[in-house]
């Protein structure tokens, strides 16, 4: 990934991920967080992603790895796809919102 693409990914990621690392860590510790997402008896994909997002957000931009940039792209894609599927009605206590929050995006902000 070249420098221009990394800058674009970084910008998109910081636009999509509107939760701070500590806030996301605290969310990931809740039962609501653990109750959503695909699950094969272990940790869901979104929950695992949330832990990785915390790590990425605590890494200086110059120290980010190609693997982290790839994950950032994945997060941006997920947030864009999922926000496009917003359900009607109150989203405050919805699985839809909880899933997005696992990916670092709180649609109620």
N, C-alpha and C positions, 0 to 999 in steps of 0.2 A: 504494500500500500504506500503510495507516494505521499509527500508532505501535504499537498493540497487536499487530497482525499482524507487524510488524517484530520486536518483542520475542519473539514466539513462534518466528518463523523463526530468529532469532539463537540462541535457547535450543536449539532442535532441532539446529541446525547444530553448535553447540559440543558437544552430546551425541554426535552421530554422528562427527564428525571428531576422532579420538583420536590423530592424529599431529601433532607439532609442525612448524612450517615447515621448519626445517633438516633434520629427519628425513625429511620428505616430499621435499624437494629432492634429498637424497642417494639416496632410493629411486628417484626419477624418472630419475636418471642411470644406473641399472643396466640391463643387458640384459634381466633378468627383467621389469622394469617395461615395457620397450618391446616385449616379446614377446606381450603380451595385449591384447585389445580389438579392436573393429572397426577396420579399417585399409584405407584406399583407396590404399595406397602411400605415405602420409605418416604424420603423427602420429595416434594413435588418439584417439577422443573422450575416453576416461578419462584418458589422459596429458595432453591439453590441459586437461582439467578440473583435474587435479592442480596444474598450474602456476598456474591461476587461484585455486585454493584457497590456495596459498601467499601470493599477493597479498592475498586477502581476510583471511587470518589476520594479516597484517602491517599491516592498516589498522585504525585506531581505529574503534570502533563508531559514534561520531558522524560519522565521515567516509565511511561506507559509502554507496554509490550504490544507486539502485533496481535497476540492472542486476546489481549484486553480490548484492543480496537475492534477486533472481530466480534467480541461479545457486545460491545457498545452498539455496533450495527444491528445485532440481533435484538437488543433492547428497543432501539428506535423503531424497528420494524414491528415488533410485538405491540408496543404502545400505540403506534399509528393504526394498526389493524384492529386492535381491541377497542380503541376509543370510537372507531367508526361503527361499532356494534352496540352503541349505548342503548340500553333498554329504556322503555318508557316508564314513567313513574319515579318514585323516590329512589335514589341510588345510594343514599347515605349508608344503609346497612345491607347492601347487595353483594352477592358473590362477585359480580362484575367489578365493583369498586375494589373489593378485597384482592382480587386477582391482579388488578392493575397496581395496587399498592405493593404487592410482592415484587413487582418489576420497577419499583421506585417512583411510580406516578400516582399521585392522589388527585383524582378528577374533581374533588370537592374544594380544591385550593384555587 
